[in-house]
């Protein structure tokens, strides 16, 4: 999202003939805070079981669908940005419970959390590297047109937010299936599951719709 909005601001400045804004500062600033936040979330997810993670995923998915159905999310609007910011912990829960579901019965299924952390760290590293490059060199490279990364962002950078949205929806769709199966496994019979899910889903759906209506 930082890369997307930086590119959009730079493009708008060029189009309107306005002076370009100054560099956003040292992009490496706060890297220690980011790493601390990452490992704090990993520790928290290790303490939260797969069942609780599944309930968190289902809660956020229902809230997101309700927000989309009641108000409609503009692809470039503030509501979508807020939803991306709010979904970070739920996304971690979704990745964790999905891997736990896929590794059920595996000899070393307890390593699912470490695999989820490794995948998240790799994605975060790539994103941070791209942001560091863009924040320092994009204004120069987009003009000279000799950097592959910056040329690609110049031609297709406007699709970053839409791609992020599709990827997030896909992850939550898979996590919702895994979460439902995980929670369902804790019931002894289908009748008990229906007794739990039906009133809970109806009551929470009404609550979310009521809250969205207030906004």
Secondary structure, 3 states (H helix, E strand, C coil): CHHHHHHHHHHHHHHHCCCCCCCCCCCCCCHHHHHHHHHHHHHHHHHCCHHHHHHHHHHHHHHHHHHHHHCCCCCCCHHHHHHHHHCHHHHHHHHHHHHHHHCCCCCCHHHHHHHHHHHHHHHHHHHHHHHHHHHHHHHHHHHHCCCHHHHHHHHHHHHHHHHHHHHHHHHHHHHHHHHHHHHHCCCCCHHHHHHHHHHHHHHHHHHHHHHHHHC
